Amino acid sequence: MITPAIGTQELYKHLELLIQSDTPVFIHGSPGIGKSYIVNDIAQKHNFEIRDIRLSQLDAVDLRGIPSIENSQTKWMPPVFLPDDENSEGILFLDELNSAPLSVQAAIYQLVLDRKIGEYSLPKGWRIICAGNKIDDKGIVFKLPSPLINRMVHIVLEAKYDDFKVWAIQNNIHSYIIGFLGFRPDLLSSEMPSATEANPAFATPRAWNMLSNILDISHDASAIAPIIYGTVGYGAGIEFSSFVQVYKTLPNIDAILEGQSEQVPEEPSALYALCAALIEKYKKDEHGENIFTYAKKLPVEFNVMLIKDLIVKDESIAELESFEEWLEKYENFIL
């Protein structure tokens, strides 16, 4: 039986519960879908310290520490990356656990279950979160020993476009990418290419984020085609490059936001691109009422999508008079 996967928004909720109950958890997920980002984000929101330990780079002796002689007895000196302040609070993030050597995994047993390793004890205010790639992700992954498996809650994380879109809008991801993935959400993540393919790149949320940073500097996608292919893979890159050409056919975005244009594209690809471009340039104080006037001219599904996404960008849009009128008419579409 396949374990159901969850998205990032659901993972946030579950991690909050597991942190409160002090229950160790292992997050399974493909590379580049945000495992490390989410753990670091939760730590920041709680004002926790975080120790990010990449276990695949350690030996078992690195965890227990170096022995020294004290009063004619051997004493193990714990490594500096393990917290030692009894009054501190934080998250001990054990990343790449299932890529670590078996000797390291065995050394983690006691730390996960008893919060100890050798003579070292984890301070009470610290929580343990582990993460690693899935076995079928073509990476270096070892099956976890059953005693270690049974010491943690296991959650499978999956990249889901709706979750990525919320994050993308809030973090100013380039409109080309938001528009394209709205049109082709299945390309948010793609399978890793085989070892025989010349281009090893593949699409992930992390790869799209990298491409967004590149596009912020070079808006001419046609001039950086090799970089696009080398970031998200050839197949997704070809489709993305073709989609970007749609932006050249759009009505004037500034004119729409200023209430001076009523043009509406007919092609779905152009409508996705249009909505993404409107969201990127929208400013409540300047365009608040005009955006609702224009939204009425869009097909219902794009009308609703546009306003919902604008709420993600700026919740204060709900304070406008036009929003109440819009909500009364379309509330059944947003439940």
BELNOR-V499881 format. One record per backbone hydrogen bond with DSSP energy under -1.0 kcal/mol. NH is the residue of the N-H (numbers start at 1). CO is the residue of the C=O. E is the energy in kcal/mol with one decimal. If there is no record, write none. Layout:
nh=[NH NH]
co=[CO CO]
e=[E E]
This chain:
nh=[6 11 12 13 14 15 16 17 18 19 20 21 23 25 26 27 28 29 33 38 39 40 41 42 43 44 45 46 48 49 51 53 55 55 57 58 64 65 66 68 70 73 75 77 82 88 90 91 92 93 94 95 95 97 99 100 105 106 107 108 112 113 114 116 117 120 122 126 127 129 130 131 132 137 141 142 149 150 151 152 153 155 157 158 164 165 166 167 168 169 170 171 172 173 178 179 180 181 182 183 184 187 188 190 197 206 208 209 210 211 212 213 214 215 216 217 218 221 223 224 228 229 230 231 232 233 237 238 239 240 241 242 243 244 246 247 248 249 256 257 258 259 260 271 272 273 274 275 276 277 278 279 280 281 282 287 288 291 293 294 295 296 297 298 303 304 305 306 307 308 309 310 311 312 313 314 317 318 319 320 325 326 327 328 329 330 331 333 334]
co=[156 7 8 9 10 11 12 13 14 15 16 17 18 128 153 130 155 132 30 34 35 36 37 38 39 40 41 42 43 89 91 93 53 95 54 55 60 61 77 75 73 70 68 66 79 85 125 49 127 51 129 53 93 131 96 97 101 102 103 104 108 109 110 110 120 117 115 123 90 92 25 94 27 134 139 98 145 146 148 149 24 26 28 6 160 161 162 163 164 165 166 167 169 168 174 175 176 177 178 179 180 184 185 203 194 32 204 205 206 207 208 209 210 211 212 214 214 219 220 221 224 225 226 228 228 229 233 234 235 236 237 238 239 240 243 244 245 246 252 253 254 256 255 267 268 269 270 271 272 273 274 275 276 277 278 283 284 287 289 290 291 292 294 295 299 300 301 302 303 304 305 306 307 308 309 310 314 315 316 317 321 322 323 324 325 326 327 330 331]
e=[-2.5 -1.9 -2.2 -1.3 -2.2 -2.9 -1.9 -1.5 -2.4 -2.6 -2.1 -2.0 -2.6 -1.1 -3.3 -2.6 -3.2 -1.8 -1.0 -2.5 -1.9 -2.5 -2.5 -2.6 -2.1 -2.1 -2.3 -1.8 -3.2 -2.3 -2.3 -2.9 -1.1 -2.2 -1.7 -1.7 -1.5 -2.3 -1.2 -2.5 -3.3 -1.2 -3.5 -3.0 -1.6 -1.7 -1.7 -2.2 -3.4 -2.4 -2.5 -2.0 -1.1 -2.0 -1.4 -1.4 -2.1 -2.4 -1.4 -1.2 -2.8 -2.4 -2.3 -1.3 -2.0 -1.9 -3.1 -1.7 -2.3 -2.1 -3.5 -1.8 -2.0 -1.7 -1.2 -4.1 -2.3 -2.1 -1.5 -1.4 -2.3 -2.6 -3.6 -2.9 -2.3 -3.1 -1.6 -2.0 -3.1 -2.6 -2.1 -1.4 -1.2 -2.8 -1.8 -2.8 -2.2 -2.6 -1.5 -1.6 -2.7 -2.1 -1.7 -2.3 -1.5 -2.4 -2.4 -2.0 -2.1 -2.3 -2.1 -1.9 -1.7 -2.7 -1.7 -1.1 -2.5 -1.4 -1.3 -1.2 -2.2 -2.6 -2.0 -1.2 -2.4 -1.3 -1.9 -2.6 -1.8 -2.5 -2.5 -1.9 -2.3 -2.2 -2.0 -1.2 -1.1 -2.0 -1.9 -2.3 -1.6 -1.6 -3.4 -2.0 -2.4 -2.1 -2.7 -2.4 -2.1 -2.2 -2.5 -2.3 -2.0 -1.6 -1.5 -3.2 -1.9 -2.2 -1.7 -2.3 -2.2 -1.3 -1.9 -1.5 -2.7 -2.8 -1.8 -2.5 -2.0 -2.5 -2.3 -2.0 -1.9 -1.4 -1.8 -3.0 -1.9 -1.9 -1.9 -1.5 -1.4 -2.4 -3.3 -2.1 -1.2 -2.3 -1.8 -2.0 -1.2]
